[in-house]
Amino acid sequence: MNVLIIEDEEALAHEMEIFLTNHNYITDVCYNGRSASEKIATSLYDFILIDLGLPDYDGLDLLKESKKDNPDAACIILTARAEVYDRVRGLDLGADDYLAKPFSLLELQSRMQAIMRRKFGLKQSIVELGDFLINLTDRVITCGDNSVSTITKKEFDLIAYLILHKNRTLTRTQLSEHIWGSVINDDYDSNYIDAHIKNIRKKLNVHAPPDWLETVRGLGYKIKMNA
């Protein structure tokens, strides 16, 4: 998941960046509203975390811009403001949730996971695919009593992102942008994704056939699962 952190308290922003990066999110950080506005207009994010108390910009205006330029992003407003009106206003403008400062980073992660489950229609964090159980929170894949320990971090990221977009074909470019970052290098080779998918299938096949991981010829890949 790509996350934009908009927070003028640099120490807090840095803590959030380290925490989310360690939990496998790709993060960008802006310390003021002007740079955040530029990021929102030019890049696509899965999450935008918006501090309402920016010195140079009204956080609610950034929320409006987010809904216009990043309509698929989930927005969480971060506020030290005590007034109920500010929170209600943010939710009315389309924020998915809010956190009042000071807040726990574990709670932030939990809120983000809950939003993702709602957004992508997942009732829980453990998904059953054929003979496999994929735990999206603990990042564990099991088949019966056996753990599929050979799956790498990036391979799990690919599986998880395809699960979130279940039954939808994702192109190689979409997968690359969301797993490796929004900017693809000039020497990018689309076969890179193909190689990862091939490795995933090989590792899973040791335990059971991953028939749910499908290749859509000429387009990309998708995970087929019941709604």
Rosetta silent file (secondary structure, phi, psi, omega in degrees, C-alpha in Angstrom):
SEQUENCE: MNVLIIEDEEALAHEMEIFLTNHNYITDVCYNGRSASEKIATSLYDFILIDLGLPDYDGLDLLKESKKDNPDAACIILTARAEVYDRVRGLDLGADDYLAKPFSLLELQSRMQAIMRRKFGLKQSIVELGDFLINLTDRVITCGDNSVSTITKKEFDLIAYLILHKNRTLTRTQLSEHIWGSVINDDYDSNYIDAHIKNIRKKLNVHAPPDWLETVRGLGYKIKMNA
SCORE:     score description
SCORE:     0.000 S_00000001
   1 L     0.000  134.303  176.664    0.000    0.000    0.000 S_00000001
   2 E   -91.213  128.780 -174.950    1.227    3.464   -0.896 S_00000001
   3 E  -126.180  133.744  171.601    0.777    5.986    1.922 S_00000001
   4 E  -106.510  120.319  176.890    1.143    9.768    1.985 S_00000001
   5 E  -100.144  121.035  178.325    1.836   11.166    5.458 S_00000001
   6 E  -115.463  103.784 -173.039    1.009   14.871    5.827 S_00000001
   7 L  -155.508  123.770 -176.556    2.251   16.030    9.205 S_00000001
   8 L   -84.205  -15.184  174.143    4.169   19.179   10.202 S_00000001
   9 L   -80.243  101.452 -170.148    5.488   17.712   13.451 S_00000001
  10 H   -62.015  -35.752  179.741    8.620   16.190   11.972 S_00000001
  11 H   -64.209  -44.228  178.925    9.318   13.860   14.898 S_00000001
  12 H   -66.354  -43.665  178.957    5.820   12.378   14.691 S_00000001
  13 H   -59.268  -40.722 -179.420    5.972   12.168   10.900 S_00000001
  14 H   -66.699  -41.323  177.238    9.296   10.341   11.148 S_00000001
  15 H   -60.836  -44.088  179.798    7.900    7.875   13.706 S_00000001
  16 H   -63.738  -42.009 -179.547    4.919    7.168   11.452 S_00000001
  17 H   -61.725  -47.554 -179.703    7.175    6.738    8.429 S_00000001
  18 H   -63.392  -45.804 -177.810    9.464    4.245   10.186 S_00000001
  19 H   -61.210  -49.253 -177.036    6.552    2.315   11.694 S_00000001
  20 H   -68.915  -37.623  176.598    4.591    2.009    8.450 S_00000001
  21 H   -62.030  -40.578  178.437    7.698    1.192    6.408 S_00000001
  22 H   -68.047  -18.440  177.942    8.520   -1.585    8.869 S_00000001
  23 L  -105.494   26.636  166.787    4.992   -2.888    8.353 S_00000001
  24 L    73.969   23.907  170.134    5.471   -3.113    4.592 S_00000001
  25 L   -95.573  151.248  173.100    3.866    0.150    3.474 S_00000001
  26 E   -97.853  121.815 -169.345    5.514    2.409    0.893 S_00000001
  27 E  -118.664  141.620  164.869    5.556    5.915    2.372 S_00000001
  28 E  -118.321  147.403 -178.053    5.925    9.510    1.227 S_00000001
  29 E  -126.846  134.470  172.368    6.110   12.310    3.789 S_00000001
  30 E  -126.052  135.942 -178.070    5.153   15.988    3.480 S_00000001
  31 L  -100.396   -2.340  178.134    5.696   18.475    6.292 S_00000001
  32 L  -146.848  164.994 -174.939    3.548   21.256    4.852 S_00000001
  33 H   -69.605  -33.852 -176.953    0.359   21.706    2.892 S_00000001
  34 H   -64.334  -48.673  179.578    1.908   23.112   -0.272 S_00000001
  35 H   -67.095  -33.923  177.836    4.133   20.108   -0.946 S_00000001
  36 H   -64.888  -40.258  178.937    1.280   17.778    0.039 S_00000001
  37 H   -60.857  -40.053  178.315   -1.025   19.455   -2.462 S_00000001
  38 H   -65.546  -42.524  179.129    1.539   18.838   -5.209 S_00000001
  39 H   -62.941  -43.595 -178.563    1.918   15.177   -4.218 S_00000001
  40 H   -62.551  -35.508 -177.170   -1.836   14.646   -4.158 S_00000001
  41 H   -77.332  -23.787 -171.127   -2.168   16.163   -7.638 S_00000001
  42 H  -115.174  -12.857 -177.104    0.638   14.135   -9.241 S_00000001
  43 L  -129.500  155.817  178.917    0.765   10.746   -7.467 S_00000001
  44 L  -105.974  136.292 -177.655   -1.722    8.029   -6.596 S_00000001
  45 L  -128.925  156.171  172.325   -2.012    6.685   -3.060 S_00000001
  46 L   -89.510  -32.792  177.506   -3.926    3.982   -1.232 S_00000001
  47 E  -133.386  140.832  170.796   -3.895    5.981    2.023 S_00000001
  48 E  -127.943  118.661 -179.707   -3.573    9.690    2.767 S_00000001
  49 E  -103.310  115.502 -167.941   -3.031   10.636    6.422 S_00000001
  50 E  -116.589  118.378  170.968   -3.846   14.333    6.867 S_00000001
  51 E   -76.775  126.701 -179.613   -2.950   16.535    9.830 S_00000001
  52 L   -75.885  -22.759 -172.921   -5.637   19.193   10.161 S_00000001
  53 L   -96.721   46.881  179.440   -3.372   21.632   12.002 S_00000001
  54 L   -75.275  145.628 -176.550   -0.917   22.550    9.252 S_00000001
  55 L   -73.495  -24.817 -172.360    0.661   26.026    9.512 S_00000001
  56 L  -116.014    3.686 -171.234    0.296   26.933    5.825 S_00000001
  57 L  -158.571  144.992  173.685   -2.805   25.067    4.710 S_00000001
  58 L   -81.938  122.079 -179.063   -6.194   23.994    6.007 S_00000001
  59 H   -57.634  -30.723  178.552   -6.151   20.227    6.324 S_00000001
  60 H   -68.033  -31.216  174.979   -9.800   20.093    5.312 S_00000001
  61 H   -67.677  -37.315  175.981   -8.894   21.737    2.003 S_00000001
  62 H   -65.180  -35.386  176.749   -6.302   18.996    1.453 S_00000001
  63 H   -62.017  -43.207  177.666   -9.009   16.452    2.177 S_00000001
  64 H   -61.087  -43.578  178.821  -11.161   18.015   -0.557 S_00000001
  65 H   -63.697  -38.467  179.278   -8.216   17.882   -2.980 S_00000001
  66 H   -61.496  -43.434 -178.762   -7.587   14.253   -2.050 S_00000001
  67 H   -68.193  -25.755  179.127  -11.158   13.307   -2.860 S_00000001
  68 H   -83.033  -47.999 -172.472  -10.872   15.099   -6.200 S_00000001
  69 H   -94.992  -22.217  178.915   -7.403   13.964   -7.357 S_00000001
  70 L  -129.891   61.842 -171.861   -7.071   10.652   -5.453 S_00000001
  71 L   -62.520  -22.545 -179.420  -10.674    9.435   -5.291 S_00000001
  72 L   -89.024   -6.330 -178.924   -9.683    5.835   -4.553 S_00000001
  73 L   -76.018  143.608  171.810   -7.462    6.755   -1.608 S_00000001
  74 E   -88.935  132.242 -175.253   -8.639    6.139    1.925 S_00000001
  75 E  -113.976  130.753  172.985   -8.217    9.277    4.060 S_00000001
  76 E  -119.962  125.810  178.714   -7.628    9.443    7.802 S_00000001
  77 E   -92.009  137.991  179.157   -7.557   12.852    9.446 S_00000001
  78 E  -111.469  124.309 -173.671   -5.132   13.436   12.310 S_00000001
  79 E  -144.720  141.229  170.285   -6.139   16.192   14.672 S_00000001
  80 L  -100.002   -2.421 -179.589   -5.262   17.756   17.986 S_00000001
  81 L   -69.432  134.449 -177.363   -8.352   19.923   17.707 S_00000001
  82 L   -85.149  -20.405 -173.903  -10.845   19.241   20.476 S_00000001
  83 L   -66.875  129.270  177.648  -13.862   20.578   18.640 S_00000001
  84 H   -61.278  -31.645 -176.482  -16.308   17.915   17.562 S_00000001
  85 H   -57.331  -42.536 -177.533  -17.200   20.131   14.584 S_00000001
  86 H   -63.021  -39.775  179.901  -13.794   19.642   12.937 S_00000001
  87 H   -68.923  -45.157 -179.593  -14.082   15.871   13.155 S_00000001
  88 H   -62.860  -42.063  179.255  -17.646   15.824   11.908 S_00000001
  89 H   -60.264  -43.159  179.054  -16.739   18.208    9.083 S_00000001
  90 H   -62.327  -43.809  178.485  -13.891   15.943    8.031 S_00000001
  91 H   -66.060  -38.320  178.056  -16.110   12.880    7.975 S_00000001
  92 H   -64.137  -30.022 -179.805  -18.778   14.806    6.059 S_00000001
  93 L   -82.823   -1.629  174.629  -16.146   15.726    3.442 S_00000001
  94 L   113.994    4.178  176.534  -15.362   12.066    2.873 S_00000001
  95 L   -62.264  143.326 -179.386  -12.700   11.112    5.427 S_00000001
  96 L   -84.234  -22.534 -179.449  -12.791    7.405    6.190 S_00000001
  97 E  -170.045  172.726  174.411  -11.743    7.818    9.821 S_00000001
  98 E  -143.386  154.926  174.397   -9.996   10.159   12.239 S_00000001
  99 E  -131.155  130.232  177.461   -7.471    9.869   15.045 S_00000001
 100 E   -89.400  134.422  178.255   -7.094   12.400   17.822 S_00000001
 101 L   -76.355  146.011   -6.842   -3.539   13.202   18.928 S_00000001
 102 L   -77.426  150.064 -179.458   -1.757   11.713   20.719 S_00000001
 103 L  -132.906  160.483  178.407   -2.516    8.307   19.215 S_00000001
 104 L   -84.287  135.857  177.082   -0.968    4.863   19.196 S_00000001
 105 H   -65.213  -30.675  175.628    0.773    3.780   16.005 S_00000001
 106 H   -66.080  -36.642  176.283   -0.665    0.301   16.564 S_00000001
 107 H   -67.486  -40.290  176.655   -4.142    1.839   16.600 S_00000001
 108 H   -57.006  -48.051  179.628   -3.343    3.695   13.374 S_00000001
 109 H   -60.661  -42.665  179.926   -2.325    0.415   11.746 S_00000001
 110 H   -62.474  -42.092  178.377   -5.465   -1.298   13.041 S_00000001
 111 H   -63.283  -42.210 -179.956   -7.683    1.477   11.669 S_00000001
 112 H   -63.228  -42.453  179.333   -5.948    1.250    8.286 S_00000001
 113 H   -64.971  -39.545  178.984   -6.421   -2.503    8.142 S_00000001
 114 H   -64.062  -40.592  177.989  -10.103   -2.163    9.051 S_00000001
 115 H   -63.226  -42.557  179.428  -10.595    0.404    6.288 S_00000001
 116 H   -62.914  -40.786  178.760   -8.917   -1.887    3.773 S_00000001
 117 H   -63.029  -42.316  178.791  -11.143   -4.802    4.736 S_00000001
 118 H   -66.334  -44.857 -175.193  -14.252   -2.653    4.313 S_00000001
 119 H   -62.494  -39.605 -175.564  -13.049   -1.085    1.092 S_00000001
 120 L  -103.519   12.435  173.022  -12.221   -4.375   -0.576 S_00000001
 121 L    69.299   31.356  177.117  -15.066   -6.419    0.884 S_00000001
 122 L   -99.249  124.357 -177.712  -12.970   -8.669    3.128 S_00000001
 123 L   -75.820  -25.184 -179.448  -14.793   -9.816    6.248 S_00000001
 124 L  -151.722  173.360 -176.023  -11.578  -10.796    8.003 S_00000001
 125 L   -85.216   -9.736  178.695   -7.819  -10.755    7.603 S_00000001
 126 E  -103.552  120.618 -174.870   -7.527  -14.509    6.982 S_00000001
 127 E  -113.597  133.357  177.778   -8.466  -15.472    3.422 S_00000001
 128 E   -98.263  123.212  178.210   -9.054  -19.029    2.223 S_00000001
 129 E  -129.703  104.786 -176.581   -7.864  -19.796   -1.307 S_00000001
 130 L    58.997 -124.380  179.351   -8.156  -23.438   -2.305 S_00000001
 131 L   -88.132    3.771 -174.053   -6.047  -25.421    0.139 S_00000001
 132 E  -107.032  148.658  169.109   -4.273  -22.296    1.404 S_00000001
 133 E  -116.428  124.670  179.914   -4.963  -19.861    4.222 S_00000001
 134 E  -111.822  116.934  177.721   -3.437  -16.396    3.774 S_00000001
 135 E   -95.429  105.859 -174.410   -3.199  -14.262    6.914 S_00000001
 136 L   -72.439  -24.548  179.661   -2.907  -10.690    5.658 S_00000001
 137 L   -80.380  -50.292 -178.741   -2.143   -9.268    9.100 S_00000001
 138 L   -84.713   -7.806  177.519    0.534  -11.717   10.220 S_00000001
 139 L    59.434   50.230 -178.158    1.757  -12.183    6.611 S_00000001
 140 E  -127.201  138.138  174.243    1.673  -15.971    6.867 S_00000001
 141 E  -117.230  128.407  177.486    0.588  -18.561    4.295 S_00000001
 142 E  -126.488  153.439  174.995   -0.320  -22.062    5.440 S_00000001
 143 E  -133.504  105.963 -172.048   -1.472  -25.196    3.661 S_00000001
 144 L    64.662 -126.672  178.974   -2.958  -27.661    6.118 S_00000001
 145 L   -93.046    3.715 -174.505   -0.517  -27.892    9.001 S_00000001
 146 E  -104.500  138.086  175.296    2.390  -26.628    6.917 S_00000001
 147 E   -91.579  135.370  176.896    3.672  -23.070    6.672 S_00000001
 148 L   -87.574   82.954 -171.013    4.783  -21.845    3.241 S_00000001
 149 L   -83.712   -7.420 -175.675    7.943  -20.264    4.594 S_00000001
 150 L   -85.062  -10.619  179.556    9.735  -19.891    1.261 S_00000001
 151 L   -68.260  129.266  179.977    7.546  -16.987    0.066 S_00000001
 152 L   -82.513  171.118  179.432    9.551  -13.744    0.111 S_00000001
 153 H   -57.866  -49.216 -177.666    8.331  -10.354    1.306 S_00000001
 154 H   -67.467  -34.855  177.248    7.743   -9.027   -2.209 S_00000001
 155 H   -65.244  -40.567  176.749    6.049  -12.238   -3.286 S_00000001
 156 H   -65.157  -39.848  177.989    3.665  -11.956   -0.340 S_00000001
 157 H   -57.283  -41.912  178.657    3.059   -8.300   -1.233 S_00000001
 158 H   -62.579  -47.126  179.498    2.013   -9.384   -4.730 S_00000001
 159 H   -61.214  -46.238 -177.773   -0.360  -12.022   -3.398 S_00000001
 160 H   -62.718  -40.959 -178.573   -1.867   -9.628   -0.847 S_00000001
 161 H   -68.803  -36.671  176.284   -2.409   -6.868   -3.398 S_00000001
 162 H   -67.979  -34.535  177.068   -4.091   -9.265   -5.804 S_00000001
 163 H   -64.946  -43.628  179.646   -6.319  -10.493   -2.950 S_00000001
 164 H   -59.294  -32.953  179.254   -7.407   -6.943   -2.165 S_00000001
 165 L  -105.859   41.113 -175.816   -8.427   -6.603   -5.817 S_00000001
 166 L   -49.789  141.157  177.858   -9.928  -10.081   -5.991 S_00000001
 167 L    65.958   10.878  178.414  -11.514  -11.114   -9.301 S_00000001
 168 L  -117.862  132.732  178.744  -10.032   -8.047  -10.984 S_00000001
 169 L   -76.542  126.434  175.649   -7.241   -8.238  -13.539 S_00000001
 170 E  -109.663  133.184 -179.874   -4.227   -6.104  -12.585 S_00000001
 171 E   -75.516  165.768  177.856   -1.653   -5.222  -15.207 S_00000001
 172 H   -61.777  -37.474  178.935    2.060   -5.697  -14.702 S_00000001
 173 H   -65.153  -44.062  178.561    2.468   -1.913  -14.500 S_00000001
 174 H   -60.196  -43.835  179.705   -0.203   -1.607  -11.785 S_00000001
 175 H   -64.211  -41.901  179.761    1.445   -4.339   -9.753 S_00000001
 176 H   -63.948  -43.810 -176.788    4.884   -2.767  -10.146 S_00000001
 177 H   -64.670  -37.116 -175.562    3.713    0.713   -9.154 S_00000001
 178 H   -88.470  -21.377  179.926    1.980   -0.463   -5.996 S_00000001
 179 H   -96.248  -36.082 -176.373    4.536   -3.012   -4.861 S_00000001
 180 H  -108.759   -0.887  179.821    7.785   -1.289   -5.814 S_00000001
 181 L   117.132  164.029 -171.659    6.724    2.359   -5.697 S_00000001
 182 L   -75.635  -16.788 -177.796    4.958    4.863   -7.899 S_00000001
 183 L  -110.920  123.256  178.575    7.932    5.515  -10.188 S_00000001
 184 L   -94.859  132.698 -179.350    9.158    2.766  -12.497 S_00000001
 185 L   -64.383  155.756 -179.410   12.801    2.918  -13.532 S_00000001
 186 L   -61.251  -29.207 -178.742   13.693    3.452  -17.183 S_00000001
 187 L   -92.251   17.387  179.964   15.218   -0.024  -17.317 S_00000001
 188 L   -59.433  136.093  179.623   12.043   -1.630  -15.972 S_00000001
 189 L  -121.125  119.824 -176.833   11.318   -5.016  -17.542 S_00000001
 190 L   -61.443  -21.381  178.376    7.720   -6.284  -17.411 S_00000001
 191 H   -66.381  -14.468  178.172    9.081   -9.830  -17.247 S_00000001
 192 H   -59.638  -44.451  177.455   10.122   -8.992  -13.686 S_00000001
 193 H   -64.554  -44.207  179.800    6.509   -9.451  -12.551 S_00000001
 194 H   -57.607  -40.501 -179.111    6.197  -12.638  -14.592 S_00000001
 195 H   -64.753  -40.295  178.352    9.285  -14.048  -12.872 S_00000001
 196 H   -64.913  -44.468  179.373    7.819  -13.320   -9.438 S_00000001
 197 H   -62.074  -41.196  178.291    4.502  -14.948  -10.322 S_00000001
 198 H   -60.522  -42.872  178.974    6.357  -17.989  -11.677 S_00000001
 199 H   -65.329  -39.960  178.810    8.310  -18.276   -8.429 S_00000001
 200 H   -60.525  -48.212 -179.508    5.130  -17.934   -6.352 S_00000001
 201 H   -60.876  -42.757 -179.216    3.425  -20.737   -8.283 S_00000001
 202 H   -60.878  -43.273 -177.719    6.498  -22.976   -8.002 S_00000001
 203 H   -70.877  -38.944  179.638    6.695  -22.506   -4.226 S_00000001
 204 H   -71.503  -35.435 -178.195    2.959  -23.003   -3.660 S_00000001
 205 H   -61.713  -21.287  175.370    2.830  -26.066   -5.940 S_00000001
 206 L   -60.856  -29.449 -176.622    5.069  -27.888   -3.478 S_00000001
 207 L  -102.149  -45.925 -179.521    2.023  -27.919   -1.171 S_00000001
 208 L  -169.388  155.345 -179.734   -1.012  -27.752   -3.502 S_00000001
 209 L   -66.550  127.068  177.035   -1.936  -26.330   -6.925 S_00000001
 210 L   -87.224   66.165 -175.620   -2.667  -22.555   -6.695 S_00000001
 211 L   -64.277  -17.805 -178.147   -5.431  -22.697   -9.306 S_00000001
 212 L   -76.759  -14.513  178.400   -6.854  -19.442   -7.942 S_00000001
 213 E   -93.383  105.627 -170.067   -3.852  -17.452   -9.242 S_00000001
 214 E  -110.261  144.424  170.627   -4.729  -16.832  -12.878 S_00000001
 215 E   -95.124  127.805  175.188   -2.888  -15.375  -15.846 S_00000001
 216 E  -103.024  104.038 -170.387   -5.019  -13.170  -18.076 S_00000001
 217 L   -54.780  129.712  177.721   -3.264  -13.438  -21.400 S_00000001
 218 L    80.531   -5.574 -176.683   -2.090  -10.106  -22.779 S_00000001
 219 L  -121.773  -60.372 -176.467   -3.258   -8.200  -19.698 S_00000001
 220 E   169.254 -133.179 -174.866   -1.856   -9.360  -16.376 S_00000001
 221 E  -138.374  157.860  173.817   -2.893  -11.429  -13.385 S_00000001
 222 E  -152.671  158.669  173.291   -5.784  -11.882  -11.000 S_00000001
 223 E  -106.604  123.628 -179.990   -6.802  -13.953   -8.010 S_00000001
 224 L   -94.550  122.566  179.478  -10.143  -15.674   -8.437 S_00000001
 225 L  -151.422  158.614  179.194  -12.119  -16.061   -5.217 S_00000001
 226 L   -68.318  142.634 -178.573  -15.680  -16.094   -4.000 S_00000001
 227 L   -64.947    0.000    0.000  -17.078  -12.673   -3.131 S_00000001
